[in-house]
Structures are given as C-alpha cells and as structure tokens.
Amino acid sequence: MKQGKRPTRAQKKLLVTAGLNPNNWLVEKNLIHDKKLHLVHRETGKPRVIAV
C-alpha cells in the first residue's frame, strides 16, 4: 500500500465539501481523468474514495 500525502489547498476544499475533516485524511491517489480522489484516514487507515 502506498503512503498517503498531505492534501493541497484545493484538495482540502474538496474534502470540506464532502463533509470530511482535512486534518484527518491523506491523499493516496489523485485520479484527475476519472475525477476521483482516493483517501486514507490518518489514524485508522480506512480507505475512502470521493468524486471530484
């Protein structure tokens, strides 16, 4: 499994609109062509995918 990266300012805005706290999530994949953002929770490691 890849390590997550800290979200950028634009990604943080997307996380807030999805109802998530950007401080708790790391970006694992940023699929621009599929318009998906793959996230991993910092503490639990639970994955989540949100549509951009």
C-alpha positions in Angstrom: 0.0 0.0 0.0 1.3 3.5 -0.9 1.8 6.1 1.7 -0.6 9.0 1.7 0.4 12.6 1.1 -0.9 15.7 2.8 -3.7 17.3 0.8 -3.2 20.6 -1.1 -5.3 23.6 -0.5 -7.6 22.8 -3.4 -7.9 19.2 -2.2 -8.8 20.4 1.3 -11.7 22.4 -0.1 -13.0 19.3 -1.8 -12.7 17.4 1.5 -14.7 20.1 3.3 -17.4 20.0 0.7 -17.6 16.2 1.1 -18.1 16.7 4.8 -14.7 15.4 5.9 -12.0 17.0 8.2 -8.9 17.6 6.0 -6.7 17.2 9.1 -7.7 13.5 9.4 -7.2 12.4 5.8 -4.2 11.7 3.5 -4.4 11.6 -0.3 -3.3 8.2 -1.7 -4.2 8.8 -5.3 -5.4 11.8 -7.3 -7.1 10.5 -10.5 -7.8 13.6 -12.4 -9.1 11.9 -15.6 -11.5 9.7 -13.6 -12.4 12.7 -11.3 -11.8 10.6 -8.1 -9.7 11.2 -5.0 -8.5 8.2 -3.1 -8.1 9.0 0.6 -6.8 7.1 3.7 -7.6 8.0 7.2 -4.6 9.1 9.3 -5.4 7.1 12.4 -7.5 4.1 11.3 -6.1 3.5 7.8 -9.7 3.2 6.4 -9.7 4.0 2.7 -12.4 6.2 1.0 -13.0 7.4 -2.5 -14.7 10.7 -3.2 -15.9 12.1 -6.6 -14.4 15.4 -7.5 
